[in-house]
Amino acid sequence: MKMKCLSCGREMNLDQQVFSDFKGSIKCFSCSAAMEIQTMRGVLIWGYPLSGMNPDFAARPSEQNLYAGQKKI
């Protein structure tokens, strides 16, 4: 699957199997813009730019500390 970067318009290659059914953040290697996308069966369902946001600190459930609610032994 190929898509154009929402920021710079360059083509991004998303041919890896992991992107056939995917929901999450990706980064353009040309301009370093972060985008949130969802794909289903190799087709882009939706996508929007994450302007001014570092995807590593976006505080979405998939990126929160998984051990935060557990007690230490």
C-alpha positions in Angstrom: 0.0 0.0 0.0 1.3 3.5 -0.8 0.0 6.8 0.5 1.0 10.4 0.2 2.3 12.3 3.2 -0.4 14.6 4.5 2.2 17.3 5.1 4.7 17.3 2.2 2.8 15.1 -0.4 5.7 12.6 -0.9 4.8 9.0 -1.5 5.2 6.7 1.5 5.6 2.9 1.1 3.5 1.0 3.5 3.8 -2.4 1.9 4.7 -4.3 5.0 2.1 -6.8 6.3 1.7 -4.9 9.6 0.0 -2.0 7.7 -2.8 -4.1 6.1 -4.9 -3.8 9.2 -3.4 -1.0 11.2 -4.5 1.9 13.5 -1.8 4.2 14.9 0.9 6.7 14.3 3.3 6.8 11.4 6.1 9.2 10.5 7.1 10.5 7.1 10.8 9.9 6.5 11.0 12.9 4.2 9.6 15.7 6.3 9.3 14.0 9.8 5.6 14.8 10.0 3.6 12.5 12.2 0.2 11.2 11.1 -2.5 9.1 12.7 -4.0 6.6 10.2 -6.3 3.6 10.1 -6.2 0.9 7.3 -8.3 -2.1 6.7 -7.5 -4.9 4.3 -4.8 -2.7 2.8 -7.0 0.4 2.2 -6.6 3.7 3.9 -9.8 4.4 5.9 -8.9 7.7 7.5 -5.8 9.8 8.3 -5.0 13.1 9.8 -1.8 15.0 10.7 -0.6 15.2 14.3 0.5 18.8 14.1 2.7 20.0 17.0 2.4 16.6 18.7 5.1 14.1 19.3 3.5 10.7 18.7 5.6 9.2 21.5 3.9 11.4 24.1 0.4 11.7 22.7 -1.2 9.9 25.7 -3.3 7.6 23.7 -4.2 4.3 25.4 -1.9 2.3 23.2 1.1 4.4 24.3 0.3 4.7 28.0 2.4 2.9 30.6 1.0 -0.6 30.8 2.3 -1.1 34.3 0.9 2.1 35.8 -2.1 0.4 37.5 -0.2 -2.6 38.9 1.2 -2.9 42.4 4.9 -3.4 42.8 5.9 -6.6 44.5 
